[in-house]
Amino acid sequence: MSYLLKGMEALNLDPNILSIIKEIHPLITPVWEEIDQITLLNQSKVLRSFQKFKVGEEDFQDSSGYGYNDMGREKLEHIFAQVFGGEKALVRPHFVSGTHTIVTTLFGLLRPGESYYPSRAPHMILYSK
């Protein structure tokens, strides 16, 4: 019996609930194992990226808030780009929503006087396959 099921029995749950858990547990265990493998892979990617960009304690210090010569911010953006497979990344806590991020991107791409007419809502374009 798994560690989880032993823990469930120790909680003195209703026997019907415990029976359902015991029935479902073998069905969901492979899914949990796959999630664990994905977690390990992603954690490895992040740790290797931290090593590659030599992230140190000094990268977590306060900055002026303007981001001038903020090596920690620059390293963080390099890490995000590498981990997510992008050329570059823009990582800011100031983006308050996905829409805010999309608008920022469009302001960066469009020149004054240019227009953008999406065939669908921008968030749908981002998620379509």
N, C-alpha and C positions, 0 to 999 in steps of 0.2 A: 504494500500500500504506500502511496506517495506521501511525502511530507505534508502536502496540502490537505489530503484527505484525513490524515491523522489530526491535523489542526482543526479541521471542520468538526470531527467527532468530539474533540475536547471542548467545543463551544456549546455542546448539548443542544444542538439544533433539533427542530421538529423532525422526527424520523422520515416523514414524507419528503421534506426538503433535502435531507441528507441522502435519501435514496435517489432523488433526481440528480444531485451533484455527482454521486458515484456512477450513475448511468452516463452522464454527459462528459465526465472527466476524460475518459479515453479518447473521445471524439475531438476534444479541444486541445489535448496535449501536443499533437503534432503542430498545431497552429502556434502555440506558445513557443515551441522549440524553434520554429522558423523565425518568429519575432526575435528570439534571443540571438539567432545567427545574424540577422540583419542589424541588430543593435551592436553586436561585437564588430561587425564590418564597419559600420558608420563610426563607432568610437575609435577604431583603428585609423580611419581616414582623418579624423579630426586630430588625433594625437600626432600622427606623422606630419600633418600640416603645421601644427604648433612647433614641432622640432625643426622642420624645414625653414620656417621663418624666424626661428630662434626667439620665441616668445619668452619673456622673462618678467620678473616682478615689476620692473620699471615700466612695463607696458600697461600696467593697471593703475598707474598714478593719475591723479587729477590733472586736467589740462585747463587751458584758458576758457574752454567752451567754444572757442571759434575754430578749433581744429588745426591751427597753424602749427606745423612741425610736430604734429601729434603722431609719433611713431606707433603707438598702440593702436590707434584708429587705422592707420595704413596697413599694419600687419593683420588686423582683424578683417579688413576688406580683402587682402590677399588670401587669407584662410578661407573665407566664404567662397571666393571665386574658385579656389582649388577644390574644396570639398564638394561644391555643387556643379563642378565642371564648366564654369563660365570663364570668359576671357577676363572680365573685371567684375567687381561688385561694389555697390554703394550701400553701406550699412549705417543706418542712422536711427536713433531712437525717436527722432522727431517725425517720422512717417507714422501718422496716427491711424491710417487705414489703407486698404488695398487701393481704394479710389485715389487717395492722396498720392500714393506711389505711382499710379498710372498717369495722373495729371502731371506729376513732376517729370516723368519720362517724356510725355508728349511736349511739354514746354522745352525740354532739352533737344528734341528732334525737329520740331516745327520752327520755322523762321517767321518773323513778323509778316503778317498778311497771308500766310499759308493756312489752309484748313484741313481738317481731318474728318472724314465721313465714314465711320465704320458701318459695315453691313449688319453687324450685331453689336451688342453691348461689349465694351472692351474686356470685361472680366470673362465673358463667354469665349472670346477669341483666345484668351490666354489658356483656357482649360479645354478647348476643343482638340480632338486628335485627328 
